[in-house]
Amino acid sequence: MEGLDIKRRFLLAGLASIAGAGPVLAREVSGTKLVLLGTAGGPTPKRNRAAPSQAIIVDGRVYIVDCGNGVARQIASAGLPLRAISDVFLTHHHSDHNADYGNLLLLAWAGDLDHPVATWGPPPLKAMTRQFLKLNALDIATRTTDEGRRPLAPLIQPHEITRGGLIMQDDRVRVTAALVNHPPVIPAFAYRFDTPGRSIVISGDTAPSEALVALARGADVLVHEVLHLPAMDALLATEPNARRLKEHLLASHTTSEQVGQIATRAGVKTLVLSHFVPGGYPFLDDRVWLDAVRPHFAGEIIVGRDLLVI
């Protein structure tokens, strides 16, 4: 009976529809799927949203964009095997986007990862990788000796990005980067994934960016961060550094009005809202986000939620 249950789960996963909410098992996916692993904005853990991360699945191969806190568990919750990870991309080095960069790879290796994973992101990605391996040297050495695992270090292959343009291409996907505006973190990137079936753009964190508009031109899907100004003051009322935090948010993020305008200018088919600020308290109903963006974009708008399949 257990074997039949597993087969049934695989079948249901393969039938997951566009914008569905069920688990997606990578080996059952043909074509291209996007899974929103985490949709919160900011480093503080939220009860209702996980930290920022996306999985793009192309014919069973998994590409991860950003590694916020708990990303490995979100991948498991989505029904994706960690061994299916091919590449990992970091948009920038804020902790809500990179806190579990090393942990994801360590936990995948502690499972059944048996192939090299290329990682891509701004400097100092190589130094971060070395330091993470050093931090976990005892656990890695113990598991290598006691459990007969192959060494972890050769399986992590970091590549540092300092400018926009084509950064990676394999037999399934072409990945292009664009420098975006997220002061004071420089460089910060958006990524475009062009596959045989779809084009998907992940904005990362950014203020309105001409480079992002150009990168997203004509894309099927644009996943963009969003800031709701009317709710921001309620959020800031809970912060001791409210003035400085407000200055940062306004200088380095994109409001709901601006998000709609960017999607319109880029001519994208579907706009997916994610990296919500505020992403926890005060909680905003999906309709609030939709109503804030709709006057500025006539195409399809999806209010993202964790584990949503698109």
Secondary structure, 3 states (H helix, E strand, C coil): CHHHHHHHHHHHHHCCCCCCCCCCCHHHCCCEEEEEEECECCCCCCCCCCCCEEEEEECCEEEEECCCCCHHHHHHHCCCCHHHEEEEECCCCCHHHHCCHHHHHHHHHHHCCCCCEEEEECCCHHHHHHHHHHHCHHHHHHHHHHCCCCCCHHHEEEEECCCCEEEEECCCCEEEEEECECCCCCCCEEEEEECCCCEEEECCCCECCHHHHHHCCCCCEEEEEEECHHHHHHHHCCCCCHHHHHHHHHHHCCEHHHHHHHHHHHCCCEEEEEEEECCCCCCCCHHHHHHHHHHHCCCEEEECCCCEEC
